[in-house]
Amino acid sequence: MSEIQNTENTNEWINWIEEAIVKEYFKCYEYKHFSNIQEVGSGAFGKVYRANWKNSEQYIALKSFFNLNNVTVKEIVHELKLQREMQFHDNVIKFYGITKFESGIIHRDLHSDNILSDVYSVGVLLWELSSGRPPFSTEDDEYDDLDLAIEISQGLREDPIPGTPENYTKLYTDCWNGEPDNRPTIKQVVERLRAMITKTNMTTENYRPKSGIGV
């Protein structure tokens, strides 16, 4: 397969991908055959989703890219080359192929799977507010984006922060429940947060010192 020299031409990178598909170095899957698509993570170049292929119950990871500019397409080609070279290594996640979003099928669409994914994201944000740091941010950087996404899809979660109010912890762990159908709705999340705020305000009011000096 032809190599690409240093270039700023996005079309040359795209041609490399198309040539790889034609020569069957990679398979190209139709996006419409993926189901139960749920966002599980994001990185510098795009987002990672988990999904089912056709009627299979096995989850696979889908990695999308934000903008198809020269830098992004170059990164795609670089990653595809690495995946092809390491395809038969036991410790490397198997690469199945590539797909293309159909027109209009983007995470911004408000279909049920995306709404439940947004609830998951709210749960992660609530955890981050209580911890003061991004999730899974360690000095060792044990996971790359794809590995982390797969671990999350298989149930990996951050530990609750000690000292966090129990009802607050229960809320964000409910939001990131491994079964999307068991997650609360956005409306329920708002209602539970409001109830916590009301309870906190009432408690603060009860402990507020009264004016005057007792005799």
N, C-alpha and C positions, 0 to 999 in steps of 0.2 A: 504494500500500500504506500502511496506517495507521502512524503514528509512535507510539512509546511515550513517555509522559511519565515524569519521575523517579518511580520506584515501588520499593517493597520487596516487591512481590508477585511471586513466582517464576512463578506461573501466567500472568501477563500476558506475560512473556518467552517462555514455552513456547507460548502462543497465537500469538505473533508468528511463531515458527518454523513452527508447524502451518499458519498462514495462508499463509506463503511457499511451503510444499510444495503446498498445495491450488491456489494460483494459478500453480504451476509456475515460480516464481522460482528454486527450487532443486529438484534431484532427490533423492529418498530411495532409497537402495540397500539391498537386503537383505544383512545382515551375512554370512549363510551362503554368499554367492557370492564372498567373498574367501578367498584361499588363501595359503599360505606366509607367514603373518603373523609378522613378526620385529620386536621392539622395537629402535629405533635411537637413541632419545634421550628426554629428558624436560624439562619446563619447570615454570613456577610453577603452571599450571592442569591439566596432565596429561602424558600420554606420547605419543610419536610412533612409529608403526610403518611398516614398508614391507610391501607385500603385492601380490599379483597379483589382477586382477579376472577371474573366471571362468577361461577357458582362455588368456587373454592372457599373453604373456611379458614385457610391459612392466610395470615396477614403478610403483606409485602410493604416495603417503604417506597414512596414516590417523592422524588426531590424535584422541586420546581425552581425556576430562576426568575428574578425580578425584572430585569431589563435585558433584552437581547442586543446589547451594544457589543463593540469589539472585545472589550475586557471580559464581559460575561461569556460570550461564545468561546473565546480563547480558553477560559477556565473550564468550560464544558468539555472541550476537546482534550485538554490536559487530563481531566478526571477520567474521561473515557479511555484514554491511552493507558493510564495507570491501572484501571479496572481490568482492561484486556490483558495486560502483562501479568497481573496477579490473580487471574481468574481461577487458577487451579490450586491456589494456596489454601490450606485448611483453615487458617486463621483469618481469612479475609471473607467478608460478607459477599455472597454470590451476586453478581451483576446479571440481570436478566435482559435488559434492553432499554430502549427509550420510547417515549410517547410524546404526543403534542396535544396541548389543550385545545378542545373544540371551541369555536366561537361562542362566547357568552358563558362558558363554564369556568368561572374564576372564583376565588375564595370570597370576593366581595358579594357574590350572590347570596340572597337570604333564603337558602333552602335549609331544611331541618338539620342536616348533618353539620352545616357550617355554624348554625346557631348553637348547637350543642358543643361544638369546638370552641366557640367564643366563651361559653360558660366555663369550659376548662381553663381558658386563658385568664378569665376573671379570678378563678381560684388560685392560679399561679401568682397573679398580681397581688392578691390579698396576702399570700404567704410572703411575697417579697417585701411588702410593707411592714410585716411583723419581724422580718429577719434583717432588713437593711442591706440586703445584697441580692444580686441576680441568682436564680436557681442554678444549681450544679456548677457554680463558679468556684473552682479549686485551683490551687497553684500548680497542681500536677496536670490539669487538663486531661483527665483519664479518657474522655470520650471525644471523638470528632463528631460533627453534626449528624452524620448518618447513623453511627453507632449509638449515639445518645437517643436519637429518635426511635430506634428499634427497641432500646431498653425501656424507654417511656411507654411505648405501645404495649410492652409486655408487663407493665405494672410498676416500673421504677418511679418513685416519688421522693421529694425532699422530706426530711423529718420535721415534725412540728417544733417550733421554737419554745423551749422551756419558759414558763411564766406567761404564755399567751392565754387569754381567756378561753375557757373550754368551748363556749358557744361560737366564738370566732374561728377557732381551730376546726370545729365540726363543720362550719360553713364552707371553708375553702377545701377541706378534704371531700366534702360532698360534691363540690364543683368539679373536682378532678377524679371523680369516681371512674373506675376502669370500664364500667358499662355506661355508655352515653345516655341511655334511656333512663338511668337512675339518677342523673344529675338534675338539680333544681332548674327551673326556668329563670330567666333574667328577672322577671317580675318577683319571683319568690326570693331571689338573692337580695333584691332591693328591699323587700319587706322585712327580711331577717336583719339586714344591716340597720334599717330604721328602728326596729325593735331594740337592738343593742344600744343605739345612740340614745333612745328615749330612756332606757333603763339606766344608762350611765349618767344622764342628766339628772334623773330623779335621785340617784345615789349621791351625786355631788351636792344637790340641793339639801339633802338630809344632813350632810356633814358640814354645811356652811355655818360658821359661827354666828350666833344671834347677837344683834346690837344691844348695848346696855350692860350694866353690871348687876349681877344678882346679889341680893342682900341676905 
